[in-house]
Amino acid sequence: MTITSIFDFDFIIFDCDGTLVHSEPAAARGICRALAEFGVTDCTPDGIIEQFTGSGNRDIAAHFQNAGFKIDIEKFIAIADGYEIEEVKKGIGKAPRIDGLLQSLQNRNMPICVASNAAAASSWAKLQNCALDRFFTRDQIYAGRAPNRPKPHPDVFIEAAGKWDKSKILIIEDSPTGVAAARGANMTVWGYTGLAMNRAQSGDAMQKSGAARIIGDYAELLAA
């Protein structure tokens, strides 16, 4: 039987940035501030979003390290995480109609969680800033940080899934990187394009990475 409704699944895992909240600009500003401390002075938030959507801070640091910059990766990650939270606290947006979707899931007592490449503290700050923390608890936030490898590795989804039947789990992602991680974990993934900021977040790109369905607006799921 083909599952067409989100309510036919047993457990829903959401990515955070670009899926629940419109936080990529804030995260990119934090990354640029951190890179500047290591001599990367030509960084722009738009450039970070265009090149690194879906990537973790470790991979971003490694990229610039390989380009010849002397970057202490662990130090960079800590600095970037701190700056990201500072930028988030200045204000971010959230996905249209996400409150209604989360409320519908909550009304049905459906388990949900967040699995992101961002630090758990950063994801929680984003949920709080958008008043979405009322739908989650801190222990429902999973991060693609050590010992987990970041997406596109499947580690964070495997940890979040725990003992749940993978065939009844749905992951909602906004990037080919996240979609690849979900498919690597052998779970169904739908791509969300409602907050897309670049070509990498297009429906076609996510379908090519294995997304079973593309959602442009969460109203589509509420109508299902």
N, C-alpha and C positions, 0 to 999 in steps of 0.2 A: 504493500500500500504506500502510495506517495503522500508524504506529509506536506500539507500546504499551509497550515496555520501554526503560528508560534505557540498556540495553546495546546498543540498536540505533543509537544516535547515535555520532558520531565524536569529539565534543568537548563537555564539560560545563562550563558557567559557573555558579558559585554566587554569589549575593549573600552578604553576610557576616552582618550584624545581623539576627537573627530567622530566619535560614535555616541557618547553620552554628552560630551561638552565640547564647545568650540574653543579649545585651549592651545591649538598649535601656534598661533602668533605669540602668546605669552611664553610658551616653552622655547620657541625659537629665539626670542629676545634674551631669555636667560642663558641659552647656549652661546649666543654671540658675546654676551658679557663675560662668560667664562673663558671663551676662546681668546678674547682680547688680553686676558691676563697671561696668556702663553704666546703672545706675539702675533696672533691672527687678527689683523686690523682691517681686512677688507671683507669681513663677514657681514651679511645682511640677513635679517629674519626671513625675507622672501626667498633668498638663496638657500637657506637651511631647509625651509619647507619644501622647496622644489627638489632638492637633492636627497634629503634624508627622511622624508615622510615614512613612518613605520620603523625607523631604525632606533636603536637604543643609544644612550650617551657613550657607552663603551665603544661601539662601532664608529661613532662620529669622532671620538678622540683618536682611535686607531687610524682612521682615514687621514687626519691632519698630521699625526705622528709619521705615517708612511710618506707624507708629502714633504717631510723634512723639518717639521716643527718639533721642538723639544717639549713634549707634553708628558707629564706624569699622569697616566690614565686614571689612577685611583683618586688623585687630588683633583683632577678635572671633574670627575663624576660628582664628587662631594660639593665642589664649588657650583657646578651647573645645577645640581639639585636644589641648593639653597637659593640661587638666583631665580630659578623657575618658580619656586613657591612665592618669592617676593613679587614676581610679575603676576602670578595668578591672583594674589591678594588685591591687586589693583583693579581686578574685575575681568571676568570672562563671560561668554555666553553659553547657552546650552542648546541641544538639538530641539528643534520645534516638535512639540507634541510628545516629547520623551516622558514628561510627567504623567500624561494620560496612559502611556504604555506601561510604565512602571507601576502605576496604581492598579491597572487591570491585572497585571501579574501578581501583585500583592493581594488583591481581592480574591484571587484563585489559590492563594497560598503556594505559589510556584517558587521554588528556590532560584535565586539569582546570585551572581557575583560579578566582580570586575577582575580582569586579567590584562595587565598592561606592561609595556616595557619600562614605564616610569616607576620611580620609587613609590612604595606604598604611601608614604607620607605626602608625596606630591599628588597622587590620585585622590587621596582623602581630602586634601585642601581644595582640589577642584570641585569635588562633590559638595563640599560645604559651601563654597562660594556660590554655587548655583542652587543651593537648597535641595540638592538631591540626596544628601546624606541621610534623610529620613527614610529612604528606601533600603539602605545598606547599614551594616555594622563594620567596624574596622577589620574584623577577622574574615570579612567577605572580600577583602582586597588582596590580590595576588600580584607579585611583581616579577618581571623578567630580570632579576638580579641574582648574583651568586647566592646559593649554589646553582640556581637556574641559569641557563644560557638565554640570552634575549631572543625574541622573534627575529628571524624566521624559524629558529629552533622551536620545537613544540613544548618545551619543558614547563612553561608557566601554565599552559592549558592542561597538561597532564596532572600537575599539582592541584590545580583548581578542581578538576573533575573528580579527584579522589576515587572513591569506589562506585561512583555512578556508572550506569550502563552507557557507554560511549554512543551507542546507536540512538539514544534518546536525549542526547545533549545537542543544543544549538548554540553556536558561537556567532556573534554579530561583530563584524570587523569593518574597517574603512580603508584598508590598504592591501595591496598584493602581498606585502611582507607578513601581515597578520593572517591573511587567508592561507598562505603557504604554511604557517605555523599550525593553524587549525587542521589543515589537511594532513600535516605530518603527525598530528595527534589522532588521526582517524576519526574526526568528528565533523558533523555537518556544519557548514559555515555559510552565512548570508552576508553579502556586501552591502554596506550603507553608504550612499553618496550624498546625503542631504547637507553635509558640511564640507564637501570636497573642495579643495583649494588648488589642486593641480592635476595634471593628466594622469599621474600615477594612481590617483584615487578614483579613476573613472570606472564605470561599471564593466566596460570591456576588459580593462586591465585585471580587475578582480576575478572576472569570469575565467580568464585565461589561466589564473592561478588556482582555480578550483572552486570558486564560489558557486553554490547551487542556485542562488537566487540573488537578484539585485533589488534593493529597496531605495527608493528616492525620498520617501516620506514615511514616517512612522504611522501615519494615518492608514496606510495600506495594511498594516498589521492589525490595527484596531478594528478594521472593517472585516478582517478574515473570520 
